Amino acid sequence: MSGESPFLVLGGRTGLLGQALTRALREAKREVLPVGREDFDPYDQDALRRFTERQGCRTVVNTVAYTAVDLAEEEPDNAFDLNERLPRLLGLSAAREGLRLVHFSTDFVFNGAKEEPYTTEDEPNPRSVYGQSKLAGERALFEAAPEQLAVIRTSWLFGPGKRNFVETILNLGANRPKLTVVADQFGSPTYTMDLARNTLRLLDAGGNGLFHLASCGKASWCELASEAVKLADLTCTVEPIPSSGWPQKAERPKYSVLDMGKFIALTGHTPRPWEQGLREYVFQELGLPNHRDD
Ligand SMILES: NC(=O)c1ccc[n+]([C@@H]2O[C@H](COP(=O)([O-])OP(=O)(O)OC[C@H]3O[C@@H](n4cnc5c(N)ncnc54)[C@H](OP(=O)(O)O)[C@@H]3O)[C@@H](O)[C@H]2O)c1
């Protein structure tokens, strides 16, 4: 351990990204305290203060969120409670206690009308309750204005520790001759372990403010599914369909690739392409055999 204060990761025990951050911090020999509901209620500001004081934490990483994108259309109050009210409380606590706060947001704050990567300067215009609640959370945090605050928008996560799109596709693909997958929504699939390692790079570089951070590159859901099926050597075919062929309650952006120029300029590091993260996930984490011998 480096002797620095431990990182507190809210959602670090069970969340898709929280678990990756916990692992990446440990990999980097940093002390990390992953917490879940059983440790303390994240809304309880006194409990947070007692915990950070007792453990000597100076950095709080929040991955707790309402992430059920479609259900949020039916439960807007619940979505705003976790995605706006909680970050506001965390921001107020961080400002009061002088803590550094790291929070994650989403590409779904954009409406998808652009055809080139979204920068942090682009005006958000979310089309779903989830996107609106996440944007409200960003704004609440910048209002609460802790001195050291990083808000990181990311996109299309896959990785170990929790069910995600890639795992779902591989499970379905192992049992079905054919899958149909949406081919007219484009984003940046992002490997959680790469996002976690790059988050640490950002923090080590002293990043404050709003950042976009994902894996490099662009894909449709269909392209991501096809690549996963190919790596896993499954025989099922993946057929493209339009969004209209897969009706969902929440509207998704047609295009939400994130421009990471600000992160790259600060850290000097360019995230690796999503395809490389997918290979690490499929072969090293899921343990599938690599028949391609490369
Ligand atoms: N997943 C994506 O594709 C994606 C894309 C873009 C941005 N993001 C953003 O990235 C961040 C992390 O997302 P994720 O996919 O890792 O989320 P996730 O897997 O759904 O994890 C959410 C975490 O929040 C915890 N949580 C939920 N409600 C809670 C409550 N009332 N009290 C305490 N803990 C609670 C969950 O604990 P339990 O397990 O106990 O419920 C879990 O640990 C979020 O801010 C999300 O908006 C995600």
The ligand as a MOL file (V3000), in Angstrom:
LIG
                    3D

  0  0  0     0  0            999 V3000
M  V30 BEGIN CTAB
M  V30 COUNTS 48 52 0 0 0
M  V30 BEGIN ATOM
M  V30 1 N -24.1710 -0.0930 -17.1110 0
M  V30 2 C -23.9920 0.7290 -18.1290 0
M  V30 3 O -24.0070 0.3220 -19.2970 0
M  V30 4 C -23.7490 2.1980 -17.8820 0
M  V30 5 C -23.5910 3.0380 -19.0010 0
M  V30 6 C -23.3460 4.3950 -18.7840 0
M  V30 7 C -23.2420 4.8900 -17.4980 0
M  V30 8 N -23.4080 4.0570 -16.4330 0 CHG=1
M  V30 9 C -23.3000 4.6430 -15.0880 0
M  V30 10 O -22.2370 3.9950 -14.4110 0
M  V30 11 C -22.5240 3.9030 -13.0140 0
M  V30 12 C -22.4070 2.4580 -12.5720 0
M  V30 13 O -23.3470 1.6730 -13.2920 0
M  V30 14 P -23.4350 0.0950 -13.0930 0
M  V30 15 O -23.9170 -0.4820 -14.3550 0
M  V30 16 O -22.1890 -0.4000 -12.4600 0 CHG=-1
M  V30 17 O -24.6220 0.0070 -12.0270 0
M  V30 18 P -25.2020 -1.2850 -11.3350 0
M  V30 19 O -24.4430 -2.4950 -11.7260 0
M  V30 20 O -26.6830 -1.2640 -11.5420 0
M  V30 21 O -24.8610 -1.0320 -9.7980 0
M  V30 22 C -25.5950 -0.1370 -9.0560 0
M  V30 23 C -25.1230 -0.2300 -7.6220 0
M  V30 24 O -25.9450 0.6420 -6.8550 0
M  V30 25 C -26.3710 -0.0550 -5.7070 0
M  V30 26 N -27.6370 0.4780 -5.2460 0
M  V30 27 C -28.7730 0.6340 -5.9680 0
M  V30 28 N -29.7310 1.1720 -5.1990 0
M  V30 29 C -29.1870 1.3520 -3.9630 0
M  V30 30 C -29.6740 1.8900 -2.7390 0
M  V30 31 N -30.9260 2.3460 -2.6250 0
M  V30 32 N -28.8340 1.9120 -1.6860 0
M  V30 33 C -27.5830 1.4510 -1.7820 0
M  V30 34 N -27.0590 0.9450 -2.9110 0
M  V30 35 C -27.8650 0.9010 -3.9920 0
M  V30 36 C -26.4900 -1.4990 -6.1450 0
M  V30 37 O -26.4860 -2.3070 -5.0070 0
M  V30 38 P -27.3800 -3.6730 -4.9670 0
M  V30 39 O -26.6170 -4.6600 -5.7840 0
M  V30 40 O -27.4100 -3.9940 -3.5230 0
M  V30 41 O -28.7050 -3.3400 -5.5500 0
M  V30 42 C -25.2300 -1.6160 -7.0060 0
M  V30 43 O -24.1010 -1.8650 -6.2000 0
M  V30 44 C -23.9210 4.4960 -12.8350 0
M  V30 45 O -23.7900 5.8290 -12.4590 0
M  V30 46 C -24.5270 4.4100 -14.2320 0
M  V30 47 O -25.4950 5.4150 -14.4280 0
M  V30 48 C -23.6450 2.7250 -16.5900 0
M  V30 END ATOM
M  V30 BEGIN BOND
M  V30 1 1 1 2
M  V30 2 2 2 3
M  V30 3 1 2 4
M  V30 4 1 4 5
M  V30 5 2 4 48
M  V30 6 2 5 6
M  V30 7 1 6 7
M  V30 8 2 7 8
M  V30 9 1 8 9
M  V30 10 1 8 48
M  V30 11 1 9 10
M  V30 12 1 9 46
M  V30 13 1 10 11
M  V30 14 1 11 12
M  V30 15 1 11 44
M  V30 16 1 12 13
M  V30 17 1 13 14
M  V30 18 2 14 15
M  V30 19 1 14 16
M  V30 20 1 14 17
M  V30 21 1 17 18
M  V30 22 2 18 19
M  V30 23 1 18 20
M  V30 24 1 18 21
M  V30 25 1 21 22
M  V30 26 1 22 23
M  V30 27 1 23 24
M  V30 28 1 23 42
M  V30 29 1 24 25
M  V30 30 1 25 26
M  V30 31 1 25 36
M  V30 32 1 26 27
M  V30 33 1 26 35
M  V30 34 2 27 28
M  V30 35 1 28 29
M  V30 36 1 29 30
M  V30 37 2 29 35
M  V30 38 1 30 31
M  V30 39 2 30 32
M  V30 40 1 32 33
M  V30 41 2 33 34
M  V30 42 1 34 35
M  V30 43 1 36 37
M  V30 44 1 36 42
M  V30 45 1 37 38
M  V30 46 2 38 39
M  V30 47 1 38 40
M  V30 48 1 38 41
M  V30 49 1 42 43
M  V30 50 1 44 45
M  V30 51 1 44 46
M  V30 52 1 46 47
M  V30 END BOND
M  V30 END CTAB
M  END
